[in-house]
Amino acid sequence: MTAAIALSMAPARRCHRRGVSATAAALLARGDVAYLHARSATNNCYQFRIERV
C-alpha cells in the first residue's frame, strides 16, 4: 500500500539581494507555504532552503 501526498508549488518570485529577507518572510507567512527553495536567477541552480524556525 502506498500513500499519496499532494504537494503544490507557489509561483516563483524574483527579488533582488536586498529584498530576500522581506520576500522570504512574506512567503513564509502564508499558511500554504512550508519552506522556500532559493535558486539562481541566471541559471536556475538550487542555492539554499529557507525554513521557519
N, C-alpha and C positions, 0 to 999 in steps of 0.2 A: 504494500500500500504506500502510495506517495502522497505527500501533502502539497497542495498548490499555494503559493504565496503570490499575492498580487502586488506588484511594485509599479510605481509610476514615477516619472521624472518631471520635475518642474522645468519650465522653459529656461534656457540658458540666459544669463545676464552678463554682459560685459561691463567691467568697471576699470577705472584707472587705478594705479597702485595706491594712491592716497585714499581711495574710496572703498578699499577692500573691507575694512572693519565695519563700516556703516552698512554696506551691502550685505555682508555676511550676517550681521545682527538682524537686519530686516527680514532676510530669508529664513533664518532660524526661528524667528518669532512666529512664523506661520505654523499652524498645527499639523499641516500635511508634509512638512519637511523635517526629516530625521537627521540629515547630515549633508554637507556640501563637498563636492569634489572640485578643486581648483585646477584649471587647465591652462596651458599656454594659449594666448590669443593668436600667436603667429603660426604655430604648427600643431596645436591641439594636444600636445603631450600632457599627461597627468602630472601635476606638480605636488599636491598635498590634499589631505582631507581635513575639513573643519567640522568639529562636533560641539554639541552643547556640553557644558560642564556643570 
